[in-house]
Amino acid sequence: RRSELEVDGQRLALARQQFHLFAQLCVHACHYPGEFVALRDIPGLDSGHRQALGRVRKSFDEQLPGFWKQVAVRDGAGGVRLSVRPRDISVDPAMYEGDADMRALAEALE
C-alpha cells in the first residue's frame, strides 16, 4: 500500500514505511527545527534504519529529482534532519480522511 503526498505542488507516492519515516522527519522538523534526530529514535522503525532512509531518498529522487538533496541533511553520526521551515510543512485535512496515520501526523504538526 502506498501513501500519497504533495511537495511543492507535485504529487508523490511512497510506500507506507517510507511515508512513515518521512512524516516523522517532518514532525521532528516542526518541533525541533535545525536539530538532528537519530534514525534509531524514530518510532515504528525496527531495524535497517539506514536502508529505510536510502529507500526514501531513492523514491524522492525518482519522483522529484533534486528535492531530497536540497532538504535532507546528515550529520555523519546517524542523525538526519530536514532543512525545511516548520511553517512550510502542512497537512491537508482532506488527505487524512479515514487514515489514522495521516490524522496522527496532522495532530503532531499542530
N, C-alpha and C positions, 0 to 999 in steps of 0.2 A: 504494500500500500504506500502511496506517495502523498505528500502534503504539498500544497501549492503556496507560494508566497510571491510578493511583488517587491521588486527592488528597483528604484528609480523608474517606475512606470513599466517595467518589464516583468512578465510573469515567469516564474521558475517552478520546477517541481523537484523536490528532494525526497529521497527515501525517508521513512519515518525516523529512523535513528539519526540520520544526517540532519533532519529538520529539528529534532530534539536538541542536538548538540548546538546547532546554530541559534536556536531560540534561547538556550541557556547562556550563550555568549552575549546575546542581545540584552537579556535581563541583567547580566553582570555589568555590561557597559552602561546601562541606565543607573544602576545602584552604586557602582564604583567606577566612575569614569577615569580612564587612564591607568587603572590598576590591572595587573595581570592576574589570571586565575589559572591554577594548576589543573590540568585536564583530569587528573585523578579525583579532584574535588567536585567535579560536575555530577550532580545526581543523575542516576539512570544509566551511566556508562560503567559497564563492568570492567572488562579488561580490553586491551587493544586501543588505548586512548589515541595514540599517535596515528594508528591506521584509520581510526574513525575521523580524525581531523583531516587526514590525507584524502579520504573519500569525499568529505565536504568540499575541500579545496578543488578536487577534480570535477565535482558536479558544477560548482560555480564557474570554473574555467571553461567547461564545455558549453554552458548556457549563457554566461555573461562574462566573456573574456576580459581579463584585466581587473575585474572588481575585487576578487579575493586579495590580490597582491596590493591593492590600494588600502584595504581596510583591516586586514589581519596582520598583527604584529606578534612575533615570537620573541621570548626573552632569552632563549638558549638554555634554559633550565627546566623546560617542561611546561612553561606558562604561555598563555596566549591572551590577547585582548583584541577587541575591535576598536579601531580608531574612528569612532562614529560618535557625534554629539548625541546625548540622550534625547534631546528634543526631535531628532531626526528619525527616531525609532517609534513606530506606532503599529497598532493592530486595528484593522477594520472589523467592527463587530459582526458584519455580515459574513466574514470569513470563518468565524468560530461557532456559528450556529450548529448545535449538535455535536461539537467536537470538544471533548473535555480537555485535551492537551492545549488547544488554542485558547480556550477560556482561561485556563490556568496561566498561560503566557500573558494574556491581556490583563489579568488581575495583577500579575507580578510587575507589569510595566506601569501600572497606575501609581 
